Structures are given as structure tokens and as C-alpha cells.
Amino acid sequence: MISLKAIGGPFIESTKWQRGRLGGRPPDGEAGFTLVEMLVVIAIIGLIMGLIGPRVLNYLSESKVKAAKIQLQSFASARA
């Protein structure tokens, strides 16, 4: 009987590696992220929050002021 490994040895071995890499457990030495990659991601997120955060807080405070003005106008019109 002819074995499947004898017919397509290198091809089968390469598909096993790809299957292990795409789904399931990756080969040894490639699991997880390095410390440098994690620090870069944290730095990028911090930079984005530093640029966008103050604008968002400014919009929130402006909306509170607008809501208070509208409430004062409605109280004044209800009083009259």
C-alpha cells in the first residue's frame, strides 16, 4: 500500500504548517506579542487619547451649558 506521505510529502507538510498557523495552535516561538509591540500599541492609544480627549471634554461641557441655557429660557417662558 502506498502511503499518502510518500505521494505528496512536502506538500502535505506545508499544508500542515499552514493549517496550524491559520487555525489552532501556532508553531513554537510565534505565540503572543512582544513587549515592544505592546508598548508601541499603548503609546499610540495614549497619543490618540491625548489629541482627541480634550476636544471631547470641551464638547461635553459646551453641551451642558447649552442645556442649562435652554432650561432657563423654558423656565422664563413658563413664568411669563
Summary of the structure (lengths in Angstrom):
residues: 80
radius of gyration: 30.5
end to end distance: 100.9
largest distance: 100.9
contacts: 137
relative contact order: 0.05
helix: 80%
strand: 0%
